[in-house]
Amino acid sequence: RSTRAGLFMRCKEFLPMSGDTEKGKQWIDSAFQRLMKEYRDKVTIEKYWWRYESDRLSYSLNFKAHGRSEHIGIAFLRKDIDDCAYSHNAVERRKVEDIIRERFESLCRNVDQSI
């Protein structure tokens, strides 16, 4: 029985997007929008979008900052997204928010250096 459960966990990344994945992406969207507002005086995000990375079996949250030609992507494993679906996973949610915050901080440092 544990072998079957272990096999399911290893194969989870190959399964179609679950309700947990959709809920987790919605939570990450909300966190991203919250941080976009927090950093709006330093960096302007023109647009953002999700993309499935089949070669990496992950999803990436991509965004384009004003004044930059390239887009920036943050890759998340499906498990990490699923973990964000529920409020009792506060530690995982904090980790994801910290990753997004670090990207914004990095953008702000790059903007400051180019002035």
Secondary structure, 3 states (H helix, E strand, C coil): CHHHHHHHHHHHHHCCCCHHHHHHHHHHHHHHHHHHHHCCCCCCEEEEEEEEECCCCEEEEEEEECCCCCCEEEEEEHHHHHHCCCCCCHHHHHHHHHHHHHHHHHHHHHHHHHC
